Amino acid sequence: TMANFPQGLALSAVVATQGAEDVTVVEVRDLVKCSADAIDCERTLVTLLSPALASPGDKTLFVSAPGLPAPLTFGIRYELACDLQALCAARRRLVDYRRLLD
């Protein structure tokens, strides 16, 4: 959720990148719309789908939209995913997939 993000934008108007990679903008939805004399109360939900990465580490995400004076910058930390098959095999157990889905 972003505060004071430009409101009323079409999905195609919001552009997100991570380095040279494009980031998919999944949803842009105005959550709170304020009166013209209100200060710091508008909220917009922007849902992104970042690209898969081969290695963990810190990355920078940029979000651009009409009405922003400059792209917004976010630091994101990627962690290694847990390999449940290997973890359970090392403990001589099976992955309970049904429990994971519940």
C-alpha positions in Angstrom: 0.0 0.0 0.0 1.4 3.4 -1.0 0.5 6.7 0.5 -0.3 9.7 -1.7 0.4 7.7 -4.9 -1.3 9.3 -8.0 -4.9 8.0 -8.1 -7.2 6.9 -10.9 -4.4 5.4 -12.9 -4.9 2.5 -15.4 -2.8 -0.6 -14.8 -0.8 0.1 -17.9 0.2 3.6 -16.6 2.3 2.1 -13.7 5.7 0.8 -14.7 8.0 -1.1 -12.4 11.6 -2.3 -13.1 14.3 -4.1 -11.2 17.6 -3.4 -12.8 17.2 -4.3 -16.5 14.2 -6.6 -15.7 10.6 -5.5 -16.1 8.3 -6.2 -13.1 4.7 -7.2 -13.8 2.2 -4.8 -12.4 -0.7 -7.1 -11.4 -3.1 -4.6 -9.8 -3.5 -0.8 -9.1 -6.4 0.0 -6.8 -7.3 3.2 -5.0 -8.1 2.3 -1.4 -8.7 5.7 0.2 -9.6 8.9 -1.7 -9.5 12.1 0.2 -11.1 15.5 -0.2 -9.0 18.2 -1.9 -8.2 20.0 1.4 -7.1 16.8 3.2 -3.4 16.1 3.8 -1.6 12.7 3.6 -4.6 10.4 3.6 -4.8 8.8 0.1 -3.8 5.2 -0.1 -3.3 3.0 -3.2 -2.7 -0.7 -3.4 -0.1 -1.6 -6.1 0.5 -5.3 -6.5 3.7 -6.4 -8.3 5.1 -9.7 -9.5 8.9 -9.6 -9.4 11.0 -11.7 -11.8 12.5 -15.0 -10.6 16.1 -14.6 -9.6 18.9 -17.1 -9.6 20.7 -15.7 -6.5 19.7 -14.1 -3.2 20.7 -10.6 -2.2 19.6 -7.0 -2.1 17.9 -5.5 -5.2 16.4 -2.1 -6.0 12.9 -1.8 -7.4 11.7 1.4 -9.2 8.1 2.3 -9.7 7.1 5.1 -12.1 3.7 6.6 -12.8 2.2 9.8 -14.3 2.1 12.4 -11.6 5.2 11.3 -9.7 8.1 13.8 -9.9 10.6 10.9 -9.9 10.4 7.1 -9.7 9.8 5.6 -6.3 12.7 3.5 -5.1 12.4 0.4 -2.8 15.1 -1.9 -1.5 14.1 -5.6 -1.6 16.0 -8.5 0.0 15.7 -11.9 -1.7 16.3 -14.9 0.4 17.1 -18.5 -0.7 13.9 -20.6 -0.9 13.7 -23.6 1.4 13.9 -27.0 -0.3 11.4 -29.0 1.7 12.2 -32.2 -0.2 15.9 -32.0 0.8 15.1 -30.9 4.4 12.6 -33.7 5.0 14.8 -36.3 3.3 17.7 -35.3 5.6 15.4 -36.0 8.5 14.0 -39.2 7.0 10.5 -37.7 6.7 8.0 -37.0 3.9 6.7 -33.6 2.9 3.0 -33.2 4.0 1.8 -31.3 0.9 -1.9 -31.4 2.1 -0.9 -29.6 5.3 1.1 -27.0 3.3 -2.0 -26.2 1.2 -4.4 -25.8 4.1 
